[in-house]
Amino acid sequence: RTPPPMSTAVRRTLIEHDWPGNVRELAHFADRVALDIDAPAAFGATEDAGAGLVDRLERFEKAVLEEALHRHAGDIVAMTDALRIPRKTLYDKFRRHGLRPGDFRARDERG
């Protein structure tokens, strides 16, 4: 099976979690991520615990956009196809979340 792309939530959990169970806990986390089970939530990623629905949806939307930008290396056409949204809507979302597709493109494409 092809490993899934690393999401922002998974990356954050890997960096911020203390891993008191050491290798065993990390291995269980990796299994959950590979099986596409909601691993970050299971490991206490609770930044949304006190947030309202609007704030939680905004953070989720930004995380989805960042993951798509990484996966498609900033390719707008590929992102509009994958996310099934119009180009204008995608650019509006980039502006709202302060994201720049050029930051995710390969170095040789940026010039």
Biopython code that builds the backbone (N, CA, C, O; Angstrom):
import numpy as np
from Bio.PDB.StructureBuilder import StructureBuilder

atoms = [
    (1, "ARG", "N", (0.842, -1.181, 0.000)),
    (1, "ARG", "CA", (0.000, 0.000, 0.000)),
    (1, "ARG", "C", (0.890, 1.248, 0.000)),
    (1, "ARG", "O", (1.899, 1.314, 0.702)),
    (2, "THR", "N", (0.493, 2.218, -0.795)),
    (2, "THR", "CA", (1.229, 3.469, -0.853)),
    (2, "THR", "C", (0.966, 4.277, 0.415)),
    (2, "THR", "O", (-0.185, 4.433, 0.822)),
    (3, "PRO", "N", (2.023, 4.792, 1.041)),
    (3, "PRO", "CA", (1.805, 5.593, 2.258)),
    (3, "PRO", "C", (0.990, 6.843, 1.934)),
    (3, "PRO", "O", (1.185, 7.457, 0.885)),
    (4, "PRO", "N", (0.081, 7.221, 2.830)),
    (4, "PRO", "CA", (-0.696, 8.447, 2.590)),
    (4, "PRO", "C", (0.192, 9.669, 2.760)),
    (4, "PRO", "O", (1.206, 9.609, 3.456)),
    (5, "PRO", "N", (-0.185, 10.788, 2.123)),
    (5, "PRO", "CA", (0.601, 12.006, 2.316)),
    (5, "PRO", "C", (0.508, 12.474, 3.764)),
    (5, "PRO", "O", (-0.500, 12.247, 4.434)),
    (6, "MET", "N", (1.552, 13.120, 4.237)),
    (6, "MET", "CA", (1.562, 13.576, 5.616)),
    (6, "MET", "C", (0.763, 14.879, 5.735)),
    (6, "MET", "O", (1.118, 15.897, 5.140)),
    (7, "SER", "N", (-0.301, 14.828, 6.501)),
    (7, "SER", "CA", (-1.128, 16.014, 6.699)),
    (7, "SER", "C", (-0.480, 16.936, 7.725)),
    (7, "SER", "O", (0.450, 16.553, 8.434)),
    (8, "THR", "N", (-0.988, 18.136, 7.781)),
    (8, "THR", "CA", (-0.501, 19.109, 8.762)),
    (8, "THR", "C", (-0.744, 18.599, 10.172)),
    (8, "THR", "O", (0.105, 18.763, 11.048)),
    (9, "ALA", "N", (-1.906, 17.977, 10.400)),
    (9, "ALA", "CA", (-2.235, 17.472, 11.736)),
    (9, "ALA", "C", (-1.276, 16.355, 12.151)),
    (9, "ALA", "O", (-0.841, 16.305, 13.301)),
    (10, "VAL", "N", (-0.951, 15.468, 11.226)),
    (10, "VAL", "CA", (-0.024, 14.377, 11.536)),
    (10, "VAL", "C", (1.357, 14.947, 11.819)),
    (10, "VAL", "O", (2.009, 14.550, 12.785)),
    (11, "ARG", "N", (1.804, 15.872, 10.984)),
    (11, "ARG", "CA", (3.112, 16.498, 11.171)),
    (11, "ARG", "C", (3.186, 17.199, 12.533)),
    (11, "ARG", "O", (4.179, 17.082, 13.251)),
    (12, "ARG", "N", (2.116, 17.928, 12.871)),
    (12, "ARG", "CA", (2.079, 18.643, 14.150)),
    (12, "ARG", "C", (2.134, 17.652, 15.314)),
    (12, "ARG", "O", (2.842, 17.883, 16.294)),
    (13, "THR", "N", (1.396, 16.559, 15.207)),
    (13, "THR", "CA", (1.390, 15.558, 16.271)),
    (13, "THR", "C", (2.769, 14.941, 16.441)),
    (13, "THR", "O", (3.229, 14.759, 17.569)),
    (14, "LEU", "N", (3.437, 14.615, 15.338)),
    (14, "LEU", "CA", (4.777, 14.035, 15.421)),
    (14, "LEU", "C", (5.758, 14.968, 16.128)),
    (14, "LEU", "O", (6.617, 14.520, 16.887)),
    (15, "ILE", "N", (5.622, 16.253, 15.874)),
    (15, "ILE", "CA", (6.543, 17.226, 16.455)),
    (15, "ILE", "C", (6.200, 17.553, 17.904)),
    (15, "ILE", "O", (7.093, 17.637, 18.748)),
    (16, "GLU", "N", (4.916, 17.738, 18.198)),
    (16, "GLU", "CA", (4.511, 18.267, 19.493)),
    (16, "GLU", "C", (4.248, 17.213, 20.572)),
    (16, "GLU", "O", (4.332, 17.524, 21.760)),
    (17, "HIS", "N", (3.934, 15.986, 20.186)),
    (17, "HIS", "CA", (3.604, 14.971, 21.184)),
    (17, "HIS", "C", (4.871, 14.522, 21.922)),
    (17, "HIS", "O", (5.939, 14.426, 21.318)),
    (18, "ASP", "N", (4.754, 14.250, 23.222)),
    (18, "ASP", "CA", (5.916, 13.853, 24.029)),
    (18, "ASP", "C", (6.358, 12.412, 23.779)),
    (18, "ASP", "O", (7.510, 12.078, 24.054)),
    (19, "TRP", "N", (5.493, 11.562, 23.274)),
    (19, "TRP", "CA", (5.769, 10.149, 23.016)),
    (19, "TRP", "C", (6.287, 9.426, 24.250)),
    (19, "TRP", "O", (7.374, 8.849, 24.225)),
    (20, "PRO", "N", (5.497, 9.456, 25.352)),
    (20, "PRO", "CA", (5.944, 8.775, 26.572)),
    (20, "PRO", "C", (6.042, 7.255, 26.401)),
    (20, "PRO", "O", (6.767, 6.592, 27.143)),
    (21, "GLY", "N", (5.321, 6.712, 25.435)),
    (21, "GLY", "CA", (5.385, 5.266, 25.190)),
    (21, "GLY", "C", (6.509, 4.889, 24.252)),
    (21, "GLY", "O", (6.647, 3.722, 23.886)),
    (22, "ASN", "N", (7.315, 5.864, 23.857)),
    (22, "ASN", "CA", (8.481, 5.683, 22.999)),
    (22, "ASN", "C", (8.131, 5.013, 21.675)),
    (22, "ASN", "O", (7.157, 5.393, 21.025)),
    (23, "VAL", "N", (8.914, 4.024, 21.278)),
    (23, "VAL", "CA", (8.785, 3.422, 19.952)),
    (23, "VAL", "C", (7.432, 2.731, 19.780)),
    (23, "VAL", "O", (6.833, 2.813, 18.707)),
    (24, "ARG", "N", (6.954, 2.066, 20.796)),
    (24, "ARG", "CA", (5.674, 1.363, 20.678)),
    (24, "ARG", "C", (4.533, 2.343, 20.382)),
    (24, "ARG", "O", (3.700, 2.091, 19.510)),
    (25, "GLU", "N", (4.503, 3.453, 21.109)),
    (25, "GLU", "CA", (3.456, 4.450, 20.886)),
    (25, "GLU", "C", (3.579, 5.063, 19.496)),
    (25, "GLU", "O", (2.574, 5.272, 18.817)),
    (26, "LEU", "N", (4.790, 5.349, 19.077)),
    (26, "LEU", "CA", (5.021, 5.907, 17.755)),
    (26, "LEU", "C", (4.609, 4.908, 16.670)),
    (26, "LEU", "O", (4.030, 5.300, 15.657)),
    (27, "ALA", "N", (4.900, 3.639, 16.873)),
    (27, "ALA", "CA", (4.517, 2.603, 15.901)),
    (27, "ALA", "C", (2.990, 2.497, 15.785)),
    (27, "ALA", "O", (2.463, 2.332, 14.685)),
    (28, "HIS", "N", (2.293, 2.590, 16.900)),
    (28, "HIS", "CA", (0.824, 2.546, 16.872)),
    (28, "HIS", "C", (0.275, 3.765, 16.124)),
    (28, "HIS", "O", (-0.673, 3.657, 15.347)),
    (29, "PHE", "N", (0.882, 4.907, 16.371)),
    (29, "PHE", "CA", (0.471, 6.117, 15.670)),
    (29, "PHE", "C", (0.670, 5.946, 14.166)),
    (29, "PHE", "O", (-0.222, 6.267, 13.380)),
    (30, "ALA", "N", (1.837, 5.440, 13.765)),
    (30, "ALA", "CA", (2.130, 5.229, 12.340)),
    (30, "ALA", "C", (1.129, 4.253, 11.717)),
    (30, "ALA", "O", (0.684, 4.459, 10.588)),
    (31, "ASP", "N", (0.774, 3.194, 12.448)),
    (31, "ASP", "CA", (-0.227, 2.240, 11.951)),
    (31, "ASP", "C", (-1.562, 2.931, 11.711)),
    (31, "ASP", "O", (-2.201, 2.713, 10.682)),
    (32, "ARG", "N", (-1.984, 3.761, 12.654)),
    (32, "ARG", "CA", (-3.269, 4.457, 12.529)),
    (32, "ARG", "C", (-3.254, 5.415, 11.339)),
    (32, "ARG", "O", (-4.249, 5.538, 10.624)),
    (33, "VAL", "N", (-2.129, 6.090, 11.129)),
    (33, "VAL", "CA", (-2.032, 7.003, 9.991)),
    (33, "VAL", "C", (-2.060, 6.204, 8.690)),
    (33, "VAL", "O", (-2.771, 6.568, 7.753)),
    (34, "ALA", "N", (-1.292, 5.118, 8.627)),
    (34, "ALA", "CA", (-1.240, 4.299, 7.412)),
    (34, "ALA", "C", (-2.587, 3.668, 7.084)),
    (34, "ALA", "O", (-2.921, 3.481, 5.914)),
    (35, "LEU", "N", (-3.355, 3.341, 8.113)),
    (35, "LEU", "CA", (-4.680, 2.740, 7.901)),
    (35, "LEU", "C", (-5.764, 3.789, 7.722)),
    (35, "LEU", "O", (-6.942, 3.460, 7.587)),
    (36, "ASP", "N", (-5.359, 5.056, 7.721)),
    (36, "ASP", "CA", (-6.270, 6.189, 7.527)),
    (36, "ASP", "C", (-7.317, 6.279, 8.628)),
    (36, "ASP", "O", (-8.473, 6.622, 8.382)),
    (37, "ILE", "N", (-6.886, 5.965, 9.847)),
    (37, "ILE", "CA", (-7.717, 6.143, 11.032)),
    (37, "ILE", "C", (-7.336, 7.493, 11.618)),
    (37, "ILE", "O", (-6.171, 7.881, 11.532)),
    (38, "ASP", "N", (-8.262, 8.212, 12.204)),
    (38, "ASP", "CA", (-7.997, 9.570, 12.662)),
    (38, "ASP", "C", (-6.970, 9.590, 13.783)),
    (38, "ASP", "O", (-7.322, 9.768, 14.949)),
    (39, "ALA", "N", (-5.711, 9.409, 13.435)),
    (39, "ALA", "CA", (-4.641, 9.314, 14.421)),
    (39, "ALA", "C", (-4.416, 10.584, 15.225)),
    (39, "ALA", "O", (-4.293, 10.485, 16.445)),
    (40, "PRO", "N", (-4.353, 11.780, 14.626)),
    (40, "PRO", "CA", (-4.099, 12.965, 15.453)),
    (40, "PRO", "C", (-5.143, 13.160, 16.549)),
    (40, "PRO", "O", (-4.787, 13.532, 17.667)),
    (41, "ALA", "N", (-6.406, 12.923, 16.264)),
    (41, "ALA", "CA", (-7.441, 13.070, 17.290)),
    (41, "ALA", "C", (-7.243, 12.053, 18.399)),
    (41, "ALA", "O", (-7.485, 12.348, 19.569)),
    (42, "ALA", "N", (-6.806, 10.862, 18.036)),
    (42, "ALA", "CA", (-6.591, 9.811, 19.036)),
    (42, "ALA", "C", (-5.396, 10.126, 19.927)),
    (42, "ALA", "O", (-5.297, 9.590, 21.031)),
    (43, "PHE", "N", (-4.501, 10.970, 19.477)),
    (43, "PHE", "CA", (-3.315, 11.296, 20.255)),
    (43, "PHE", "C", (-3.393, 12.664, 20.900)),
    (43, "PHE", "O", (-2.369, 13.260, 21.235)),
    (44, "GLY", "N", (-4.606, 13.163, 21.073)),
    (44, "GLY", "CA", (-4.787, 14.353, 21.874)),
    (44, "GLY", "C", (-4.547, 15.666, 21.162)),
    (44, "GLY", "O", (-4.222, 16.657, 21.816)),
    (45, "ALA", "N", (-4.693, 15.715, 19.853)),
    (45, "ALA", "CA", (-4.596, 17.001, 19.151)),
    (45, "ALA", "C", (-5.880, 17.764, 19.442)),
    (45, "ALA", "O", (-6.864, 17.646, 18.713)),
    (46, "THR", "N", (-5.858, 18.540, 20.506)),
    (46, "THR", "CA", (-7.094, 19.144, 21.013)),
    (46, "THR", "C", (-7.153, 20.640, 20.816)),
    (46, "THR", "O", (-7.780, 21.332, 21.618)),
    (47, "GLU", "N", (-6.522, 21.168, 19.777)),
    (47, "GLU", "CA", (-6.547, 22.612, 19.579)),
    (47, "GLU", "C", (-7.963, 23.110, 19.340)),
    (47, "GLU", "O", (-8.231, 24.295, 19.533)),
    (48, "ASP", "N", (-8.888, 22.229, 18.921)),
    (48, "ASP", "CA", (-10.260, 22.625, 18.647)),
    (48, "ASP", "C", (-11.176, 22.485, 19.862)),
    (48, "ASP", "O", (-12.360, 22.809, 19.773)),
    (49, "ALA", "N", (-10.664, 22.021, 20.970)),
    (49, "ALA", "CA", (-11.512, 21.696, 22.111)),
    (49, "ALA", "C", (-12.406, 22.845, 22.556)),
    (49, "ALA", "O", (-13.584, 22.618, 22.834)),
    (50, "GLY", "N", (-11.892, 24.071, 22.635)),
    (50, "GLY", "CA", (-12.692, 25.186, 23.110)),
    (50, "GLY", "C", (-13.178, 26.103, 22.002)),
    (50, "GLY", "O", (-13.782, 27.139, 22.282)),
    (51, "ALA", "N", (-12.929, 25.747, 20.757)),
    (51, "ALA", "CA", (-13.269, 26.617, 19.634)),
    (51, "ALA", "C", (-14.708, 26.390, 19.186)),
    (51, "ALA", "O", (-15.265, 25.303, 19.342)),
    (52, "GLY", "N", (-15.291, 27.441, 18.627)),
    (52, "GLY", "CA", (-16.624, 27.330, 18.058)),
    (52, "GLY", "C", (-16.573, 26.664, 16.693)),
    (52, "GLY", "O", (-15.500, 26.425, 16.140)),
    (53, "LEU", "N", (-17.741, 26.370, 16.166)),
    (53, "LEU", "CA", (-17.839, 25.668, 14.892)),
    (53, "LEU", "C", (-17.178, 26.444, 13.759)),
    (53, "LEU", "O", (-16.465, 25.853, 12.948)),
    (54, "VAL", "N", (-17.396, 27.737, 13.686)),
    (54, "VAL", "CA", (-16.825, 28.537, 12.596)),
    (54, "VAL", "C", (-15.297, 28.476, 12.638)),
    (54, "VAL", "O", (-14.657, 28.284, 11.604)),
    (55, "ASP", "N", (-14.711, 28.637, 13.823)),
    (55, "ASP", "CA", (-13.253, 28.580, 13.951)),
    (55, "ASP", "C", (-12.719, 27.203, 13.596)),
    (55, "ASP", "O", (-11.693, 27.088, 12.925)),
    (56, "ARG", "N", (-13.399, 26.166, 14.038)),
    (56, "ARG", "CA", (-12.970, 24.807, 13.739)),
    (56, "ARG", "C", (-13.041, 24.530, 12.249)),
    (56, "ARG", "O", (-12.140, 23.898, 11.697)),
    (57, "LEU", "N", (-14.101, 24.993, 11.581)),
    (57, "LEU", "CA", (-14.236, 24.797, 10.139)),
    (57, "LEU", "C", (-13.159, 25.571, 9.382)),
    (57, "LEU", "O", (-12.619, 25.074, 8.393)),
    (58, "GLU", "N", (-12.844, 26.774, 9.833)),
    (58, "GLU", "CA", (-11.791, 27.565, 9.189)),
    (58, "GLU", "C", (-10.439, 26.855, 9.288)),
    (58, "GLU", "O", (-9.705, 26.775, 8.303)),
    (59, "ARG", "N", (-10.109, 26.339, 10.477)),
    (59, "ARG", "CA", (-8.840, 25.618, 10.645)),
    (59, "ARG", "C", (-8.819, 24.354, 9.806)),
    (59, "ARG", "O", (-7.793, 24.014, 9.215)),
    (60, "PHE", "N", (-9.946, 23.655, 9.749)),
    (60, "PHE", "CA", (-10.018, 22.440, 8.944)),
    (60, "PHE", "C", (-9.821, 22.775, 7.470)),
    (60, "PHE", "O", (-9.056, 22.108, 6.774)),
    (61, "GLU", "N", (-10.516, 23.814, 6.994)),
    (61, "GLU", "CA", (-10.402, 24.201, 5.587)),
    (61, "GLU", "C", (-8.954, 24.568, 5.244)),
    (61, "GLU", "O", (-8.438, 24.160, 4.203)),
    (62, "LYS", "N", (-8.306, 25.332, 6.115)),
    (62, "LYS", "CA", (-6.915, 25.712, 5.863)),
    (62, "LYS", "C", (-6.014, 24.478, 5.820)),
    (62, "LYS", "O", (-5.128, 24.389, 4.969)),
    (63, "ALA", "N", (-6.233, 23.531, 6.726)),
    (63, "ALA", "CA", (-5.431, 22.308, 6.745)),
    (63, "ALA", "C", (-5.625, 21.504, 5.462)),
    (63, "ALA", "O", (-4.663, 20.961, 4.919)),
    (64, "VAL", "N", (-6.860, 21.427, 4.975)),
    (64, "VAL", "CA", (-7.141, 20.711, 3.723)),
    (64, "VAL", "C", (-6.434, 21.401, 2.560)),
    (64, "VAL", "O", (-5.838, 20.736, 1.713)),
    (65, "LEU", "N", (-6.497, 22.723, 2.516)),
    (65, "LEU", "CA", (-5.832, 23.472, 1.450)),
    (65, "LEU", "C", (-4.312, 23.282, 1.505)),
    (65, "LEU", "O", (-3.678, 23.079, 0.470)),
    (66, "GLU", "N", (-3.727, 23.346, 2.698)),
    (66, "GLU", "CA", (-2.283, 23.159, 2.827)),
    (66, "GLU", "C", (-1.872, 21.758, 2.382)),
    (66, "GLU", "O", (-0.862, 21.589, 1.698)),
    (67, "GLU", "N", (-2.649, 20.769, 2.769)),
    (67, "GLU", "CA", (-2.342, 19.394, 2.374)),
    (67, "GLU", "C", (-2.423, 19.247, 0.854)),
    (67, "GLU", "O", (-1.568, 18.601, 0.248)),
    (68, "ALA", "N", (-3.446, 19.844, 0.235)),
    (68, "ALA", "CA", (-3.579, 19.781, -1.224)),
    (68, "ALA", "C", (-2.437, 20.529, -1.908)),
    (68, "ALA", "O", (-1.928, 20.079, -2.934)),
    (69, "LEU", "N", (-2.033, 21.669, -1.344)),
    (69, "LEU", "CA", (-0.903, 22.401, -1.912)),
    (69, "LEU", "C", (0.371, 21.559, -1.880)),
    (69, "LEU", "O", (1.128, 21.541, -2.851)),
    (70, "HIS", "N", (0.609, 20.871, -0.778)),
    (70, "HIS", "CA", (1.782, 19.990, -0.683)),
    (70, "HIS", "C", (1.657, 18.839, -1.673)),
    (70, "HIS", "O", (2.593, 18.557, -2.421)),
    (71, "ARG", "N", (0.518, 18.180, -1.679)),
    (71, "ARG", "CA", (0.319, 17.000, -2.525)),
    (71, "ARG", "C", (0.479, 17.333, -3.998)),
    (71, "ARG", "O", (1.058, 16.548, -4.750)),
    (72, "HIS", "N", (-0.028, 18.496, -4.425)),
    (72, "HIS", "CA", (-0.015, 18.855, -5.843)),
    (72, "HIS", "C", (1.056, 19.890, -6.169)),
    (72, "HIS", "O", (1.057, 20.458, -7.261)),
    (73, "ALA", "N", (1.968, 20.137, -5.229)),
    (73, "ALA", "CA", (3.096, 21.055, -5.424)),
    (73, "ALA", "C", (2.653, 22.405, -5.974)),
    (73, "ALA", "O", (3.319, 22.976, -6.837)),
    (74, "GLY", "N", (1.524, 22.917, -5.472)),
    (74, "GLY", "CA", (1.050, 24.235, -5.873)),
    (74, "GLY", "C", (0.393, 24.284, -7.240)),
    (74, "GLY", "O", (0.101, 25.371, -7.738)),
    (75, "ASP", "N", (0.151, 23.125, -7.867)),
    (75, "ASP", "CA", (-0.478, 23.075, -9.199)),
    (75, "ASP", "C", (-1.974, 23.364, -9.058)),
    (75, "ASP", "O", (-2.728, 22.536, -8.547)),
    (76, "ILE", "N", (-2.392, 24.533, -9.511)),
    (76, "ILE", "CA", (-3.774, 24.987, -9.337)),
    (76, "ILE", "C", (-4.763, 24.106, -10.087)),
    (76, "ILE", "O", (-5.824, 23.781, -9.555)),
    (77, "VAL", "N", (-4.436, 23.718, -11.301)),
    (77, "VAL", "CA", (-5.344, 22.874, -12.086)),
    (77, "VAL", "C", (-5.576, 21.535, -11.372)),
    (77, "VAL", "O", (-6.709, 21.066, -11.264)),
    (78, "ALA", "N", (-4.499, 20.938, -10.892)),
    (78, "ALA", "CA", (-4.629, 19.662, -10.176)),
    (78, "ALA", "C", (-5.455, 19.839, -8.905)),
    (78, "ALA", "O", (-6.247, 18.966, -8.551)),
    (79, "MET", "N", (-5.273, 20.966, -8.220)),
    (79, "MET", "CA", (-6.030, 21.212, -6.991)),
    (79, "MET", "C", (-7.511, 21.428, -7.264)),
    (79, "MET", "O", (-8.354, 20.907, -6.533)),
    (80, "THR", "N", (-7.844, 22.194, -8.312)),
    (80, "THR", "CA", (-9.266, 22.415, -8.610)),
    (80, "THR", "C", (-9.941, 21.096, -8.974)),
    (80, "THR", "O", (-11.102, 20.873, -8.633)),
    (81, "ASP", "N", (-9.209, 20.223, -9.670)),
    (81, "ASP", "CA", (-9.765, 18.904, -9.999)),
    (81, "ASP", "C", (-9.936, 18.052, -8.748)),
    (81, "ASP", "O", (-10.987, 17.443, -8.549)),
    (82, "ALA", "N", (-8.913, 18.006, -7.909)),
    (82, "ALA", "CA", (-8.954, 17.162, -6.712)),
    (82, "ALA", "C", (-9.988, 17.650, -5.701)),
    (82, "ALA", "O", (-10.708, 16.849, -5.104)),
    (83, "LEU", "N", (-10.059, 18.974, -5.511)),
    (83, "LEU", "CA", (-10.983, 19.529, -4.518)),
    (83, "LEU", "C", (-12.382, 19.788, -5.095)),
    (83, "LEU", "O", (-13.330, 20.070, -4.362)),
    (84, "ARG", "N", (-12.483, 19.687, -6.411)),
    (84, "ARG", "CA", (-13.771, 19.893, -7.115)),
    (84, "ARG", "C", (-14.395, 21.246, -6.803)),
    (84, "ARG", "O", (-15.577, 21.348, -6.476)),
    (85, "ILE", "N", (-13.558, 22.292, -6.916)),
    (85, "ILE", "CA", (-14.050, 23.656, -6.723)),
    (85, "ILE", "C", (-13.537, 24.532, -7.869)),
    (85, "ILE", "O", (-12.493, 24.240, -8.451)),
    (86, "PRO", "N", (-14.263, 25.599, -8.193)),
    (86, "PRO", "CA", (-13.802, 26.504, -9.246)),
    (86, "PRO", "C", (-12.512, 27.224, -8.851)),
    (86, "PRO", "O", (-12.227, 27.421, -7.670)),
    (87, "ARG", "N", (-11.752, 27.604, -9.854)),
    (87, "ARG", "CA", (-10.481, 28.289, -9.653)),
    (87, "ARG", "C", (-10.656, 29.560, -8.814)),
    (87, "ARG", "O", (-9.871, 29.805, -7.898)),
    (88, "LYS", "N", (-11.670, 30.366, -9.115)),
    (88, "LYS", "CA", (-11.896, 31.610, -8.374)),
    (88, "LYS", "C", (-12.147, 31.319, -6.895)),
    (88, "LYS", "O", (-11.619, 32.015, -6.028)),
    (89, "THR", "N", (-12.941, 30.305, -6.607)),
    (89, "THR", "CA", (-13.212, 29.929, -5.214)),
    (89, "THR", "C", (-11.924, 29.521, -4.517)),
    (89, "THR", "O", (-11.696, 29.883, -3.363)),
    (90, "LEU", "N", (-11.080, 28.766, -5.218)),
    (90, "LEU", "CA", (-9.805, 28.337, -4.643)),
    (90, "LEU", "C", (-8.927, 29.544, -4.310)),
    (90, "LEU", "O", (-8.344, 29.615, -3.229)),
    (91, "TYR", "N", (-8.837, 30.492, -5.248)),
    (91, "TYR", "CA", (-8.032, 31.689, -4.981)),
    (91, "TYR", "C", (-8.622, 32.530, -3.847)),
    (91, "TYR", "O", (-7.876, 33.118, -3.064)),
    (92, "ASP", "N", (-9.942, 32.592, -3.755)),
    (92, "ASP", "CA", (-10.575, 33.303, -2.634)),
    (92, "ASP", "C", (-10.196, 32.662, -1.302)),
    (92, "ASP", "O", (-9.930, 33.361, -0.324)),
    (93, "LYS", "N", (-10.171, 31.341, -1.268)),
    (93, "LYS", "CA", (-9.809, 30.618, -0.046)),
    (93, "LYS", "C", (-8.331, 30.823, 0.296)),
    (93, "LYS", "O", (-7.979, 30.966, 1.467)),
    (94, "PHE", "N", (-7.470, 30.838, -0.720)),
    (94, "PHE", "CA", (-6.054, 31.120, -0.479)),
    (94, "PHE", "C", (-5.898, 32.487, 0.186)),
    (94, "PHE", "O", (-5.175, 32.630, 1.173)),
    (95, "ARG", "N", (-6.581, 33.481, -0.364)),
    (95, "ARG", "CA", (-6.492, 34.844, 0.158)),
    (95, "ARG", "C", (-6.989, 34.898, 1.604)),
    (95, "ARG", "O", (-6.357, 35.518, 2.460)),
    (96, "ARG", "N", (-8.120, 34.247, 1.871)),
    (96, "ARG", "CA", (-8.699, 34.276, 3.214)),
    (96, "ARG", "C", (-7.778, 33.620, 4.250)),
    (96, "ARG", "O", (-7.719, 34.054, 5.401)),
    (97, "HIS", "N", (-7.063, 32.572, 3.831)),
    (97, "HIS", "CA", (-6.204, 31.837, 4.771)),
    (97, "HIS", "C", (-4.744, 32.271, 4.701)),
    (97, "HIS", "O", (-3.902, 31.722, 5.412)),
    (98, "GLY", "N", (-4.434, 33.248, 3.853)),
    (98, "GLY", "CA", (-3.061, 33.734, 3.747)),
    (98, "GLY", "C", (-2.112, 32.720, 3.127)),
    (98, "GLY", "O", (-0.939, 32.664, 3.498)),
    (99, "LEU", "N", (-2.601, 31.920, 2.191)),
    (99, "LEU", "CA", (-1.770, 30.902, 1.540)),
    (99, "LEU", "C", (-1.341, 31.382, 0.158)),
    (99, "LEU", "O", (-2.096, 32.054, -0.544)),
    (100, "ARG", "N", (-0.119, 31.025, -0.217)),
    (100, "ARG", "CA", (0.399, 31.381, -1.534)),
    (100, "ARG", "C", (0.868, 30.119, -2.241)),
    (100, "ARG", "O", (1.833, 29.495, -1.800)),
    (101, "PRO", "N", (0.204, 29.724, -3.336)),
    (101, "PRO", "CA", (0.571, 28.500, -4.053)),
    (101, "PRO", "C", (2.035, 28.460, -4.476)),
    (101, "PRO", "O", (2.643, 27.389, -4.503)),
    (102, "GLY", "N", (2.611, 29.625, -4.809)),
    (102, "GLY", "CA", (4.009, 29.670, -5.226)),
    (102, "GLY", "C", (4.965, 29.162, -4.166)),
    (102, "GLY", "O", (6.051, 28.681, -4.490)),
    (103, "ASP", "N", (4.576, 29.264, -2.896)),
    (103, "ASP", "CA", (5.418, 28.772, -1.809)),
    (103, "ASP", "C", (5.516, 27.250, -1.802)),
    (103, "ASP", "O", (6.396, 26.690, -1.148)),
    (104, "PHE", "N", (4.622, 26.576, -2.524)),
    (104, "PHE", "CA", (4.566, 25.121, -2.507)),
    (104, "PHE", "C", (5.074, 24.505, -3.807)),
    (104, "PHE", "O", (5.113, 23.281, -3.939)),
    (105, "ARG", "N", (5.464, 25.343, -4.766)),
    (105, "ARG", "CA", (5.957, 24.835, -6.049)),
    (105, "ARG", "C", (7.416, 24.443, -5.911)),
    (105, "ARG", "O", (8.134, 24.938, -5.042)),
    (106, "ALA", "N", (7.840, 23.540, -6.791)),
    (106, "ALA", "CA", (9.242, 23.100, -6.792)),
    (106, "ALA", "C", (10.150, 24.289, -7.094)),
    (106, "ALA", "O", (9.762, 25.186, -7.842)),
    (107, "ARG", "N", (11.331, 24.306, -6.530)),
    (107, "ARG", "CA", (12.278, 25.418, -6.659)),
    (107, "ARG", "C", (12.548, 25.767, -8.127)),
    (107, "ARG", "O", (12.604, 26.947, -8.475)),
    (108, "ASP", "N", (12.717, 24.758, -8.996)),
    (108, "ASP", "CA", (13.043, 25.048, -10.399)),
    (108, "ASP", "C", (11.866, 25.648, -11.147)),
    (108, "ASP", "O", (12.076, 26.312, -12.162)),
    (109, "GLU", "N", (10.623, 25.442, -10.686)),
    (109, "GLU", "CA", (9.462, 26.046, -11.326)),
    (109, "GLU", "C", (9.346, 27.506, -10.957)),
    (109, "GLU", "O", (8.799, 28.290, -11.733)),
    (110, "ARG", "N", (9.847, 27.898, -9.790)),
    (110, "ARG", "CA", (9.712, 29.276, -9.309)),
    (110, "ARG", "C", (10.717, 30.211, -9.972)),
    (110, "ARG", "O", (10.562, 31.431, -9.918)),
    (111, "GLY", "N", (11.724, 29.655, -10.582)),
    (111, "GLY", "CA", (12.694, 30.480, -11.283)),
    (111, "GLY", "C", (13.799, 30.856, -10.440)),
    (111, "GLY", "O", (14.707, 31.556, -10.888)),
]
sb = StructureBuilder()
sb.init_structure("model")
sb.init_model(0)
sb.init_chain("A")
sb.init_seg("    ")
for serial, (resi, resn, name, xyz) in enumerate(atoms, 1):
    if name == "N":
        sb.init_residue(resn, " ", resi, " ")
    sb.init_atom(name, np.array(xyz, "f"), 0.0, 1.0, " ", f" {name:<3s}", serial, name[0])
structure = sb.get_structure()
